[in-house]
Amino acid sequence: MKKGSIYRIGDVESTNTRFRSLPIINNVSTRFTEVVDSLAADDYGHLAAMININTSKQQDYSIDVEGTNSSGNLGGAVSLSHRHLNLFRGAESLKTRVRFALQNQFARDGKERFMTLEFSASTDLTFPKLFFPYVTERFHKRRAPQTIFNIAYDYQRRPDFTKSQLTSHMRYTWHGSKYVLHTLTPVEFNVVKIPAISEEFKSYISKSYLQYSYQDHFIFSLGYSFLFNQQVTKKLGTTWYVRLGIETAGNALSLFDNVMHKVESEDDTYNKLIGIRYAQYAKTDIEVRCQVTDLWMNSWVYRVFIGAGVPYGNSKMLPFEKSYFVGGANSIRAWPIRGLGPGTVVPDKSVRYHNQTSDMHLEMNAEYRFHIVSALEGAVFADAGNIWALNSSTSDEGAKISKDFYKQIALGGGLGIRLNFDFFVVRLDGAVKLHDPMTLDRKRGWIIADRAFKAKDINLNFAIGYPF
């Protein structure tokens, strides 16, 4: 809204929305009163606008004890957080968080348990504007832009490997419309160190394409994502969610290969920066969701995800944290997380932990959600998909994508029960394998046609929130 402009409800809503986008603002409302005798002055009349704003506390501290869920693996965490919501008196926010977590996971046999330990610390500094030349005042008023500076450290210890990661990025976000959000990350650094690998796991990956994913590496990347989301609130009819992401890494660094330390071996040649191999790749993925909700709030939900990453130049494989995987409570639920693929590859049973990742990901999901009584809901679902390698020289036999890839699509289905408390959802999904690509070398892959069901064909997933 501007002084002297014609009243438009859209301008009022935009003004209130812009205020609400600032973390320091807790609530905002706008009230209008007619200016006395204003009609006598002209043919329009005038309104006086009063904007009522309630602000939050500028600073707060919190200690949180939480239950964690990562694709069905449960654990606990404790975190200490501090927020300053008006750091430089311009609605800038500083958020700092330290977190310690333990997560219970299962080995490949489904019986042996192990604990993953994780420690992380992060700081985010957010400005309610874009630090970018030629950005107009009109853009800042209408697009709710932000510039975010982040630095984070994460330490993870598992029985098979230990990993530490230092990350920093600068990110721009702005709204294109009511449902559209753009995110541009012009600079992102990741330094990943693998200080320890178990002998068992090292022996396994030394004969596999995975060896390139578990090396120390440095990532210097840029990326962009587009998000169209109508599913923020419950709505009748058809709503859509579309997310497109593009990311490249290592191209700017490759311009300085001549001054870097070069490492040559029989099967690999690469350059190092600050003593660490830098990653070079390009990847893109798209996710589309469609939800159709009837008058009784029952819903058909469909999802398709397609992604691919191509390592080149200084890399043989995508870094582990940039690779694709399937399985778990939010993916193909008949398989454990990272327990499927790539292609028809059968994981080595001597390795106790699931670590299947690769370069390409195709997944399709369909779910019917229906209300039973009170907060209790039910679901019937089907999941299909797999991951594949794009480079035959660094992949195991059966891992590379081929023209017969459709025969290697895994299929699972099942039933779920959910407790919907509006502010969060607790769910238990039971899924069974229907088509297993890991049996294609000796059978047709269809469980029902080839053999009777076994206990290992059933996978239970306990999780918080809907899968998609």
N, C-alpha and C positions, 0 to 999 in steps of 0.2 A: 504494500500500500504506500501511496505517496500523498503528501499534502496537496489538496486542490484537484486530485484525480477523481474520475467518475467511480462511484461505488460498483465493485464487482465482487461477487462471492468468491470467485476463484482467487482473486488477489488476497482476500482475507485468509483463505485456507492456506495459501502459499506462505504468507507471513507467519501464521501460527506454526506451520510445519517447519519453517526455517528456525524459529526460536526453539522448538522441541528438539531439533537435531543437535543442539548444544548441550553437552553433559551437565553444565552448571544449572540449566533450566529444568525445574521439576514439573511445573505445570504452567500453562498459558491460556488465557481466554480473552476475547475481544468483545466489548460492549459498545453499542452505538446509541447516541441520543441526538434528537433533532435540535439544531441551533435555532433559538427563538427568533422569529421574524426574518429568517433567511430567505423565505419565498418572496418577501417584499423587495428584496435586493435584486433578485434575478429569477429566471423561470425554473431553476433547478432545485433550489433549496440546498442546505448543507447539513452534514452529519458530523458530530464530534465523536471521535474514536477514543476509547479508553482501553489500553492493553494492560491487563493484570498479569503479572509475572511472579511466580513463586520460585525461588532459587533453592538449590540444595546446599548442604554444607560444603564449604570450599575444600576442606580436607577430611578424610576419614581413614581409619585403619580397620582391618578385619582379619580374623583368624578363622579359616574354614577347615572343617573336617568333612571329607566327602567320600562317597563310594564311587568308584570309577568303573567304566565299562568300555572296553575297546573291542568291538566286534565279538562280544560275548565273553571276553576274558575279564573277570571281576577282580577288583582290588580296592585299596583304600589309599587316601592321600591326605596330607595336611599342608596348608598353604598360608602364608602371611602376605597381605596385600596393603599397599598404601596408594591413595589417590589424592591428587591435588587438581581440582577442576577449574581453577582460575589462576594459573601459575603466573602469567605476566599481565593480569587484569584485562585480558582480551578473550576470555573463554578458552584459553589453551589448557589442555589437560595432560598431566603426567601420571602415568600408572606404572607402579613397580610391584613385581610379584616374585616370591620365592616359594618353591613347591618341592615336597618330598613325597614319593609314591612307591608303593609296593603293589605288584599285580600278580595274581595267581594265574598260571597258564598250565596247559597240559602238553605233555610230550606227544610224539606221533602215535604211540600205542593207545592214547586216550586214558591211560591209567596213571602214569607217573606225573606228578606235579612238580613245578618249579616256580621260583619267584623271580620276577624281573624288578630290579631296583632302578629307580629313576630320580635324579635331582635336576631341577631346572631353575633358572633365574632369568627374568626378562624385564625390560623397561620400554615403555612406549610414550613418546612425546607427540601429541596431536595438536595441530593448528587448524582453526576453522577457515582456512583459505588455502589457495594454491600458491606455492613459491615457484612461479613460472612466469616468464615475460609475456606481455601482451594479453594478459587476462583482464577482462573488463569488469567494472563494478557491477554491471547488469548480470554477468555470469555468476559472480559471487552471491548475489542476492537470490538468484533463481535456482541454482544447481547444488546448493549446500555442499560445497567442495571441502576437502580435508587434505592436509599434508601430514603424513605419519612417518616419524623416524623411530626405528626399532633396533634394539640390540638384545640378544638372548644367548644363553648358554644352556646346553642340555647334556647330561651325563647319563648313560644307560648301561646297566650291567646285566647280562644274561649268562646262562651256563655255557653257551656256545661262543659268545663274543662280548667284548666291551667296546662301547662307542662313545666318543665325545664330539660335540658339535657346537661351533661358535657361529652365530648368524647375525647379520645386520642388513637392514634395507631401508630405502626411502620409497614411500608409496603415495600415490595420488588417488583419491576417490572423488567421484561427483555423480550426481543424479542426472540422467538424461530425461526422465519423466517420472511419473508416479511409481511405475513398476521397474524402471531401468536403472541399473547401477553400473558405472564404468570404474575399473580399477587398473591403473597403470603403475608398474614397478620398474622405473628406469635403472635402478641400481640395487642389486642384492648380492651379498657375499655369504658364502658358506665354507667354513673350514672344517672338514670332517677327518677325525683321527680314529683309527682302529688299533688301540694299543695292545689288545690281547685277543687271540682267537684260540679256542680249544684245539688240541691236536686232532681229535676226532673230526671236528668240523673243517679244519684246515685240510685234512686228507680228502674229505669229500669234495670241497669246492676246488681243490687243485686239479681235479679231473673234469671240472664243470665250467660252464660259462659264468657261474656265480663268482668265480675268483676275482673277476674284474670289478665287481660291485662291492667287494670287501677289502678295498685298498684305501690308504689315505688319499684324499683328493680335495681339491679346491674348486669351488664353483663361483664364477662371476657371471651373473645372468641378468636378463631383463625380460619382462613379461607383461601381458595385458589380458584382462578378462572382461567379458560382457555378461551381465546377468539381467534376465527378464523374469520377474517373480510376481505372480498373482496369488501365490499360496501363502502369503503372510498371515492372513486371517481366514477363518472358516467362511466359505461362500457356497451358495447353491449353484448348480449348473457346472459348467466346464471351466477349469482354471489351468494355467500353464506355468511351467518353470523351465527356463532355457538358460544354460550356462555354457559359454565358449571360452576356452583358455588357450593362449599361445605363449610359448616360452623358448628362448634360445640362450645358450651359454657358451663362453669360450671364444667367440668370434673376434672380439676386440683384443683379447690376450694373444691370439694367434698372430697378430700383426707384429709382435715382438719376439717371435720364436728364435730369431737369429741371435738374440742376446741372452736367451735362457739356457739353463743347463740341460743338455740333451742326454737321454739315457737310451742305449741301444742294446738289444738282446737278440737271440735267434728268432723269436716269434713276436717281438714287439719293439716299437720305437716311439718315444714320447718325450715331451719337454716338461720341466719342473719350474714352478714359481714358488719362491720362499721355501724351497726344499720339498715341495709337494706337487704331485701331478695335478694339472688342472683339467677339468672336465669340459668336453665340447660336444654339444648335442643340440637338437631342435625337437620340440614336442608340441603336440596340440591335442586337445580332447574336447568333446562336446557331450553334454548331458541334457536330455529332454524328459520332462515328466508331465503327465497329463492326469488330472483328477476330475472325475465326474461324480458329483454329490447330489443325491435326491432329497426330497422333502423330509425324509425320516433320518437324514444325516448318514445314510449308508453310502459308501464310496467305492467306485472302481478306480484304481490307481495303476498307471502304466509308467514304465521307466525304460529308457534306452541310453546306454553309455558306450561311446566309441572313443578310444584314445590310442595314440601311437607316438613313440619317441625314437629318433634316429641318432645314434652316436656316430661321430665321424671325426676325422682329423686326429686330435690328441686322445680320443677315447675309443675303447673297444666295446664298452657296455655303458648303459645308463647307470649313474650312481644309484646305490640301493634306495635312497630316500626319494628318488625321482622315478623309480621303476613302478610298474603296475603289478597288482596282485588281485586275486579273487578269493572268495570264501569268507565265512564268518557271518555275524548277525546282521550286517548291513549289505551283504552281497549275495552270493549263491549259498544259501543257508544249509544245504545238504552237505557241504564240505567245511572243514575248519579253516580259519584264516590262514592264508598262504599255503593251503594244503592241496591245491589243484593246479595242474599245468606245469610248465607251458606245453601246449599241444597234447601229445599222447605220452609225455615223459612220465615214467613211474619213479617216484622219489626213492632214493637208496634207503632201505629199511634200517640200515645200521646207524643212520643219522636220526637222532631222537626228536628233533625239533623241525617244525614246518618253516621253510624259508623259500618257497617257490615264487620267483618274480620274473618279469620279462619286459619286452619292448612294446607289445601291442595288447590292447584290452578291448574285448567286445562283451557286452552284458545286456540282457533284457530281463525285465521283471514285470509281473502282473500280480495284483493283489486285490481281493474283494474284502472290504472292511464293513462289518455290520454290527449294529447295536443289539445287545442282548437284554440287559436290564441294568438300570442305574449307571454306574461307572464301568460296568463289564462290557467288553466288546469281543468279537470274534473275527477271525480272518482265514481266508483260503488263498493260497499263493502258489506261484510257479516261478522259478528262477532258471535262467539259461545263460551260458557264456563260457569263456575261457580266456587264457592269455597265450600269446605266441611270441617267438623270437623273429626278428627281421633279418638277422645276419647269420647265415649258416656256418660260417667259419668259427664263430664263438659260441655256438649253441649245441646242445645235446641232440642226438638223433631223435626225431619226432617232435622237436620243439619249434622248428621253423614253420612259418605260415606257408600254406600251399593252396592250390586250387580246390583241394578237398577239405578245406578248413571247416566247412559246415558239418562234416561227419565227426569232427572233433569237439563239437559244442556239447558241453555238459548240461544235463537237465535234472532239476530237482523240484520237488513240490511238497506241500505240507499244510498244516493247520496251525493257527496261533490263537492265543487268548491274551487280552490286553486289559489293563486297568487304566482308564483315562480320567485323570484328575484335573483336566484342563491345563494346568500349569506344567504338568509333566505326565508321561505315559510309561507304565511298566509293562513289559511284554515277555511272553514265553512262546517261542516258535519251535515247533517240531517238524523237521524236514527229512525226507527220504530221497536217496539217490534213485533216479529213473534211467538215466543214460550216463555211463561212465567212460570217458574217452581213454582212460588209462588201461582199459581192457581190450582196446581195438586190435592189438597185435595178435590176440588169440581168440577173440570173440567179437560179436557184433556191437557190443557196448551196452545193449539194452538189458537191464537187470532182470526184469520179469521174463524175458524171452530166453535168457542164457542160464539163469540159476535162481534159486530161492533167495528171498531176502535174508540178510544176516544182520546181526546187531550193529556192525560197523557201518551199515548203510543208513543208519538213523543218526541224526545230529540234532541235539537240543541247543537252542540259543536263548539265553536270558539277557535282556538288554533294556536300556532306558531310551525312550523315544521311538518314533516310527522308523522303519528302515530307510525310508525315502519319502 
